[in-house]
């Protein structure tokens, strides 16, 4: 199933719904029930709600008549990993660093800002003071069942679904603050876009390959293709990332687990390899489209900060 969180012009209250195969209609199983509340009740509740939406929805609305929010507009937490080797090697080099052997021993992540979530079609405002504003083409998992000290074989069963993830990044702020051994912080604090759909794992099983799924990941700026990679290039699987995230603590329903940027999936990498003149950082008015096959497209217009 492909779940969305949406509102209509007639009723601004966010609610969950499933999108039909043609992508033309969304059906809601309940009145006033956001997707986060269904996840909080577990996988079984989500599956039950999906069947109800298919068989006896409380409303059915054309996709053209809804506004999409992030599937989880206020996640309890966001852990963003660095699980694609090509991105790690190239981006750290651009920041004057070398890959540490620890990266090959365990998955690593940082915590991002749950208060800065944007929907899949929301504008994004450049971080204060930044002249090197960047996108990051990512995919993330959303936890559907809480757990602690999980192993990878069981952790995968705690994933409710996957969605497109954009970690908007102020590279100049990031480079400065990380020199003191902490961060990223304000370099990643302004915005994170999620959406458009939360796609359940069964929708992707036929494309399972390697540590992920054999699905294309593409980024375009003003209609020009910038980035191209594949989900299956992951070094660390989502099962391993979720297990590591739960170690000595717990993951909760609605938590977001980002895989990190796919290889070539940001301007920082492209500018290092090809030059900033060929791949300039984002400016006001740029339109960025981040697409993951079967998961949909984030489409955002960059705005200047007034």
BELKA-V493164 format. One record per backbone hydrogen bond with DSSP energy under -0.5 kcal/mol. CO is the residue of the C=O (numbers start at 1). NH is the residue of the N-H. E is the energy in kcal/mol with one decimal. If there is no record, write none. Layout:
((CO,NH,E) (CO,NH,E))
This chain:
((1,3,-0.6) (1,200,-2.4) (2,19,-2.6) (3,198,-2.6) (4,17,-2.0) (5,69,-2.9) (6,15,-2.2) (7,67,-2.8) (11,8,-2.0) (15,6,-2.5) (17,4,-2.6) (18,27,-2.5) (20,23,-1.6) (24,63,-2.7) (25,20,-2.2) (26,61,-2.7) (27,18,-2.5) (28,58,-2.6) (28,59,-0.9) (30,33,-0.5) (32,34,-0.7) (33,16,-2.5) (34,37,-0.7) (34,38,-1.2) (35,39,-2.3) (36,40,-1.8) (37,41,-0.5) (38,41,-1.0) (39,42,-2.0) (42,46,-1.8) (43,47,-2.7) (44,48,-2.5) (45,49,-2.5) (46,50,-2.1) (47,51,-2.1) (48,52,-2.0) (49,53,-2.4) (50,54,-1.8) (51,55,-2.3) (52,56,-3.3) (59,28,-2.3) (61,26,-2.9) (62,65,-2.0) (63,66,-1.4) (65,9,-0.6) (66,68,-0.5) (67,7,-1.8) (69,5,-0.5) (70,73,-0.5) (72,75,-0.6) (77,256,-2.5) (78,80,-0.5) (78,112,-2.2) (79,81,-0.6) (79,258,-3.1) (80,110,-1.8) (83,85,-0.6) (83,235,-3.0) (83,236,-1.0) (84,88,-1.8) (85,89,-2.5) (86,90,-2.2) (87,91,-2.8) (88,92,-1.9) (89,93,-1.4) (90,94,-1.8) (91,95,-1.2) (92,97,-3.5) (93,96,-1.5) (100,103,-2.0) (101,104,-1.2) (102,105,-1.5) (102,106,-1.7) (108,82,-1.4) (110,80,-2.7) (112,114,-0.7) (113,116,-1.7) (114,117,-0.7) (116,192,-2.1) (118,194,-2.0) (119,122,-1.0) (120,299,-2.7) (124,303,-2.8) (127,130,-2.1) (132,171,-2.6) (133,282,-2.5) (134,169,-2.5) (136,138,-0.8) (136,167,-0.8) (137,262,-2.1) (138,165,-2.2) (139,259,-2.3) (140,163,-2.1) (141,257,-3.0) (142,160,-2.7) (142,161,-1.1) (143,254,-3.2) (147,251,-2.6) (151,154,-1.0) (151,155,-2.9) (152,156,-1.5) (154,157,-1.1) (155,158,-2.1) (156,159,-1.2) (158,144,-2.9) (158,145,-1.1) (158,160,-0.6) (161,142,-2.6) (162,199,-2.9) (163,140,-2.6) (164,195,-1.6) (165,138,-1.8) (165,167,-0.5) (166,168,-1.1) (166,193,-2.0) (169,134,-2.7) (169,171,-0.9) (170,174,-2.6) (171,175,-2.6) (172,176,-1.7) (173,177,-2.4) (174,178,-2.0) (176,179,-0.9) (177,180,-1.2) (177,182,-0.7) (178,181,-1.4) (185,188,-2.0) (186,189,-0.6) (187,170,-3.1) (191,168,-0.9) (192,118,-2.9) (193,166,-2.5) (195,164,-1.0) (197,199,-0.7) (198,3,-2.8) (198,200,-0.5) (199,162,-2.2) (200,203,-1.9) (201,204,-2.0) (201,205,-0.7) (204,207,-2.5) (205,208,-1.6) (207,214,-3.5) (209,212,-2.3) (211,238,-0.6) (212,209,-2.2) (213,215,-2.3) (213,232,-0.8) (215,231,-2.4) (216,293,-2.9) (217,229,-2.5) (218,291,-3.3) (219,226,-2.9) (219,227,-1.2) (220,289,-2.8) (221,224,-1.9) (224,221,-2.6) (227,219,-1.9) (229,217,-2.8) (230,233,-1.9) (231,234,-1.6) (232,211,-0.7) (237,241,-2.2) (238,242,-3.0) (239,243,-2.1) (240,244,-2.3) (241,245,-2.6) (242,246,-1.8) (243,247,-0.6) (244,247,-1.1) (246,149,-2.4) (246,249,-1.8) (249,149,-0.6) (251,147,-1.9) (252,255,-2.3) (255,143,-2.6) (256,79,-2.7) (256,258,-0.6) (257,141,-2.6) (258,81,-2.8) (259,83,-2.3) (262,265,-2.6) (265,137,-2.5) (266,270,-1.8) (267,271,-3.5) (268,272,-1.4) (269,273,-1.9) (270,274,-3.2) (271,275,-1.7) (275,278,-0.7) (275,279,-1.6) (282,133,-0.5) (283,286,-2.2) (286,288,-0.5) (286,302,-3.0) (287,222,-3.2) (288,300,-2.5) (289,220,-2.6) (289,291,-0.5) (290,298,-2.8) (291,218,-3.0) (292,295,-2.0) (292,296,-1.6) (295,197,-1.0) (296,292,-2.1) (297,299,-0.5) (298,290,-2.7) (300,288,-3.1) (301,124,-2.3) (302,285,-3.2) (303,126,-2.4) (304,306,-0.6))
